[in-house]
């Protein structure tokens, strides 16, 4: 599996876990944007954004462009 496909797969897994958590517990802004250490969403937003930016970089490299 390519690096790009692995990152997409991981992001989809993260989305599924987030949706399951949200449906079971609900999500408020505080828990999403500033979760306490150890909270299930702790680090989620930053990790997801980092993976998304890595995909942007891969896409640019494939097309020979840059951001």
N, C-alpha and C positions, 0 to 999 in steps of 0.2 A: 504494500500500500504506500502510495506517495506521501510525502510530508504534508502536502496540502490536504489530501483526503483524510489523513490522521487527525489533523487539526479540526477539520469540519466535523468529523465523527465525534471528537471530544466535546466540541461546542454543542452539538445536538444532544449528547448525553447530559451536559450541564443544563441545557434548557429543559429537558424532560424532568430532571431532578428538581429544578426550580419550580416548574409548573405543578408537580406533585406536592411539593412543600406548600406552595401558595394555595392550592385547592384544599389541603388538609388543615392548614394553620392560618391562612390569610397572611398578607404581608403589608406592614405599614412602612411609611417612608423612613422612619428612624432605623428599623431593622435592615432595610435595603441600602440606605446611604451611609449609615454610621452604626453598624451592628457592634455589639459588645464582643470582646475577645471570647472565642469559643462558641459563639452563636453559629448556627448552621449556615448562615449567609455571610459570615466573616470571611472576607477575601473574595467572595463570589464575583462582585461587580468588577473589581480590578483584574482578576484572572481572566474573566470573559473578555474584557476590553483588550487586554494584552494579546490574547489569542486572535481576536478580530484584527488587530493592527498587524500581527504577524502574517495573517492571510492577505492583508492589503499589500504588504511588502512582497510577498510571493507573487501576487498578481502583477505588480509593477515589474518585478524581475522577469516574469514570463513575457511581458509585452515590451520590455526594454525601456520602460519609462521610470519616472521617479516621482515621489511626492514632496 
